[in-house]
Amino acid sequence: MTARVLVVDDQAVVRDGLVLLLGLLPDMEVVGSASDGEAALRLVAGERPDVVLMDLRMPRMDGVEATRRIRAEFPDTQVVVLTTYTDDESVFAALRAGARGFLTKSADAEEIARAVTTVMNGDAQLDPGVQRRLLNTVTGMGGDTGAAPPGGTPGPDAAPPHRSRFSTRHARETPRAGRRPGAGTPPDAGAPRSAGPSPGAEPSSSTGPMSSTGPISSTGPSSSAGTPPDGLTPREAEVLRLIARGLSNAEIAATLFISEATVKTHINNLFAKVRVRDRAQAVAYAYRTGLADPREG
């Protein structure tokens, strides 16, 4: 299937170079180019491209506003941001506006073609460096950035210094140990056990931190080695780990020796179980629950 692509960039040399590059790729048809967001909207209305390659900083109407308008008025057209700006504000603004892909201008032809194909299939494609920084912010591992991840959740600076939101919530939800029994008298070994913890008992080892979608496995951050959380099957957990490593559906299928259709089925099932909408949220969930290791990204 041929992808119909619109190129939007205010720098003529970049715009013309992208048009030439995409024209040489198989299954790619450039339907037009624009130098700003206003011109892009007019071309999208007339040409109805499958994908728009969108720069961010442009005169008259920037890429974020153009992306928001395109996604609202022409929902069948997907947007891949292609920019030199990778700061948190630019990344989050573009994703909130509806961009399904985010690449830097250092991307080669193969990466751009893969991103176009990926977003046409309804998935998301993020530059690996951008994905890592996004996940660090979402999971509180990126330091005191002060940036808010998509959806308006406060950034890591909402937690005390050197403590992530995860550790802060864990401390808040873990019951404190009670006082020792008075007069040095040990508890009666023969007394029946109560339904809850005794005043002097240590918190049960089964009490663990909570994720936004339910309890995390008692194995904690190493839950990938035990039973996956939230009812995921071992295969679904493995697919999720590969998504977190940035693999496409085709690459996951090749790695696991299964069909792409089976991969899509696993992804649909795990998205429903952990209550996420897209790959970015799924990767954040994998990092938060310990199913994936940020160092493997």
Secondary structure, 3 states (H helix, E strand, C coil): CCEEEEEECCCHHHHHHHHHHHHCCCCEEEEEEECCHHHHHHHHHHHCCCEEEECCCCCCCCHHHHHHHHHHHCCCCEEEEEECCCCHHHHHHHHHHCCCEEEECCCCHHHHHHHHHHHHCCCCEECHHHHHHHHHHHHCCCCCCCCCCCCCCCCHHHCCCCCCHHHHHHHHHCCCCCCCCHHHCCCCCCCCCCCCCCCCCCCCCCCCCEECCEECCCCHHHHHHCCCHHHCCHHHHHHHHHHHCCCCHHHHHHHHCCCHHHHHHHHHHHHHHHCCCCHHHHHHHHHHHCCCCHHHC
